[in-house]
């Protein structure tokens, strides 16, 4: 899920960047639609990060109630790579949310000058 969500977010970001650059002086309604989709992508990224982190914690600590053993003591390098990917995905998610916040502020300034 995390891999698919990150690929989807990256693809969407590339496509929306090209569309925004192509219609730079377009109407504000189009920018609002892009911002709404950006917020949805942020939700997708954070849900994927949460799911990956939950599975990672189960792999690290196990679950004695379900008789699931720890796996990170057997697969050290794999668990290290998963932890690094989760951290990098979280950094990217926070960067994406910062970009959405900047877009919302830009839209707010654009509408504040019109009224």
SEMI-232091 format. One record per residue (C-alpha): x, y, z; chain; residue number from 1. Coordinates in nm, 2 decimals, padded with zeros to 4 digits, always signed. Example, Ala and Ser with C-alpha at 12.3 -4.5 7.8 and 13.67 -1.06 7.14 Angstrom:
# residues 2
+--------+--------+--------+-------+-----+
!     c1 !     c2 !     c3 ! chain !   n !
+--------+--------+--------+-------+-----+
! +01.23 ! -00.45 ! +00.78 !     A !   1 !
! +01.37 ! -00.11 ! +00.71 !     A !   2 !
+--------+--------+--------+-------+-----+
END
This chain:
# residues 115
+--------+--------+--------+-------+-----+
!     c1 !     c2 !     c3 ! chain !   n !
+--------+--------+--------+-------+-----+
! +00.00 ! +00.00 ! +00.00 !     A !   1 !
! +00.28 ! +00.24 ! +00.09 !     A !   2 !
! +00.46 ! +00.18 ! -00.24 !     A !   3 !
! +00.15 ! +00.23 ! -00.45 !     A !   4 !
! +00.05 ! +00.54 ! -00.26 !     A !   5 !
! +00.39 ! +00.70 ! -00.30 !     A !   6 !
! +00.40 ! +00.61 ! -00.67 !     A !   7 !
! +00.05 ! +00.76 ! -00.71 !     A !   8 !
! +00.15 ! +01.08 ! -00.52 !     A !   9 !
! +00.47 ! +01.12 ! -00.73 !     A !  10 !
! +00.29 ! +01.07 ! -01.06 !     A !  11 !
! +00.01 ! +01.31 ! -00.96 !     A !  12 !
! +00.27 ! +01.57 ! -00.85 !     A !  13 !
! +00.45 ! +01.55 ! -01.18 !     A !  14 !
! +00.13 ! +01.57 ! -01.38 !     A !  15 !
! -00.02 ! +01.85 ! -01.18 !     A !  16 !
! +00.30 ! +02.05 ! -01.20 !     A !  17 !
! +00.30 ! +02.02 ! -01.58 !     A !  18 !
! -00.07 ! +02.12 ! -01.59 !     A !  19 !
! -00.02 ! +02.42 ! -01.36 !     A !  20 !
! +00.28 ! +02.54 ! -01.56 !     A !  21 !
! +00.09 ! +02.51 ! -01.88 !     A !  22 !
! -00.20 ! +02.71 ! -01.75 !     A !  23 !
! -00.01 ! +02.95 ! -01.53 !     A !  24 !
! -00.24 ! +03.25 ! -01.58 !     A !  25 !
! -00.56 ! +03.03 ! -01.58 !     A !  26 !
! -00.87 ! +03.09 ! -01.38 !     A !  27 !
! -00.88 ! +03.05 ! -01.00 !     A !  28 !
! -01.14 ! +02.77 ! -01.01 !     A !  29 !
! -00.88 ! +02.54 ! -01.18 !     A !  30 !
! -00.63 ! +02.62 ! -00.90 !     A !  31 !
! -00.90 ! +02.53 ! -00.64 !     A !  32 !
! -00.96 ! +02.19 ! -00.80 !     A !  33 !
! -00.58 ! +02.12 ! -00.80 !     A !  34 !
! -00.56 ! +02.22 ! -00.43 !     A !  35 !
! -00.84 ! +01.99 ! -00.34 !     A !  36 !
! -00.67 ! +01.70 ! -00.52 !     A !  37 !
! -00.35 ! +01.79 ! -00.35 !     A !  38 !
! -00.52 ! +01.77 ! -00.01 !     A !  39 !
! -00.66 ! +01.42 ! -00.10 !     A !  40 !
! -00.31 ! +01.31 ! -00.20 !     A !  41 !
! -00.18 ! +01.43 ! +00.14 !     A !  42 !
! -00.45 ! +01.21 ! +00.31 !     A !  43 !
! -00.34 ! +00.92 ! +00.10 !     A !  44 !
! +00.02 ! +00.96 ! +00.19 !     A !  45 !
! -00.04 ! +00.99 ! +00.56 !     A !  46 !
! -00.27 ! +00.69 ! +00.56 !     A !  47 !
! -00.01 ! +00.48 ! +00.38 !     A !  48 !
! +00.26 ! +00.60 ! +00.62 !     A !  49 !
! +00.04 ! +00.50 ! +00.92 !     A !  50 !
! -00.02 ! +00.16 ! +00.77 !     A !  51 !
! +00.34 ! +00.10 ! +00.70 !     A !  52 !
! +00.44 ! +00.21 ! +01.04 !     A !  53 !
! +00.19 ! -00.02 ! +01.21 !     A !  54 !
! +00.31 ! -00.32 ! +01.01 !     A !  55 !
! +00.67 ! -00.22 ! +01.09 !     A !  56 !
! +00.60 ! -00.20 ! +01.46 !     A !  57 !
! +00.45 ! -00.55 ! +01.45 !     A !  58 !
! +00.75 ! -00.68 ! +01.27 !     A !  59 !
! +00.98 ! -00.51 ! +01.52 !     A !  60 !
! +00.80 ! -00.61 ! +01.84 !     A !  61 !
! +00.58 ! -00.90 ! +01.74 !     A !  62 !
! +00.23 ! -00.96 ! +01.89 !     A !  63 !
! +00.22 ! -01.21 ! +02.17 !     A !  64 !
! -00.17 ! -01.22 ! +02.16 !     A !  65 !
! -00.17 ! -01.36 ! +01.81 !     A !  66 !
! +00.15 ! -01.57 ! +01.84 !     A !  67 !
! +00.33 ! -01.35 ! +01.59 !     A !  68 !
! +00.70 ! -01.35 ! +01.66 !     A !  69 !
! +00.94 ! -01.07 ! +01.60 !     A !  70 !
! +01.10 ! -01.07 ! +01.25 !     A !  71 !
! +01.34 ! -00.79 ! +01.27 !     A !  72 !
! +01.59 ! -00.99 ! +01.48 !     A !  73 !
! +01.60 ! -01.24 ! +01.18 !     A !  74 !
! +01.59 ! -00.99 ! +00.89 !     A !  75 !
! +01.79 ! -00.69 ! +01.02 !     A !  76 !
! +01.88 ! -00.53 ! +00.70 !     A !  77 !
! +01.53 ! -00.56 ! +00.56 !     A !  78 !
! +01.38 ! -00.39 ! +00.87 !     A !  79 !
! +01.64 ! -00.12 ! +00.85 !     A !  80 !
! +01.55 ! -00.05 ! +00.49 !     A !  81 !
! +01.18 ! -00.04 ! +00.58 !     A !  82 !
! +01.25 ! +00.20 ! +00.86 !     A !  83 !
! +01.44 ! +00.43 ! +00.63 !     A !  84 !
! +01.17 ! +00.42 ! +00.37 !     A !  85 !
! +00.91 ! +00.51 ! +00.63 !     A !  86 !
! +01.11 ! +00.81 ! +00.75 !     A !  87 !
! +01.18 ! +00.93 ! +00.39 !     A !  88 !
! +00.81 ! +00.89 ! +00.31 !     A !  89 !
! +00.71 ! +01.09 ! +00.62 !     A !  90 !
! +00.96 ! +01.37 ! +00.52 !     A !  91 !
! +00.81 ! +01.37 ! +00.17 !     A !  92 !
! +00.45 ! +01.38 ! +00.31 !     A !  93 !
! +00.54 ! +01.68 ! +00.53 !     A !  94 !
! +00.69 ! +01.85 ! +00.23 !     A !  95 !
! +00.38 ! +01.79 ! +00.03 !     A !  96 !
! +00.16 ! +01.93 ! +00.31 !     A !  97 !
! +00.38 ! +02.24 ! +00.32 !     A !  98 !
! +00.33 ! +02.28 ! -00.06 !     A !  99 !
! -00.05 ! +02.24 ! -00.01 !     A ! 100 !
! -00.04 ! +02.51 ! +00.26 !     A ! 101 !
! +00.15 ! +02.74 ! +00.03 !     A ! 102 !
! -00.10 ! +02.69 ! -00.24 !     A ! 103 !
! -00.39 ! +02.76 ! -00.01 !     A ! 104 !
! -00.22 ! +03.08 ! +00.11 !     A ! 105 !
! -00.17 ! +03.18 ! -00.25 !     A ! 106 !
! -00.53 ! +03.12 ! -00.33 !     A ! 107 !
! -00.64 ! +03.31 ! -00.02 !     A ! 108 !
! -00.42 ! +03.61 ! -00.13 !     A ! 109 !
! -00.56 ! +03.60 ! -00.48 !     A ! 110 !
! -00.92 ! +03.61 ! -00.36 !     A ! 111 !
! -00.85 ! +03.87 ! -00.09 !     A ! 112 !
! -00.73 ! +04.11 ! -00.36 !     A ! 113 !
! -01.03 ! +04.06 ! -00.58 !     A ! 114 !
! -01.29 ! +04.15 ! -00.32 !     A ! 115 !
+--------+--------+--------+-------+-----+
END
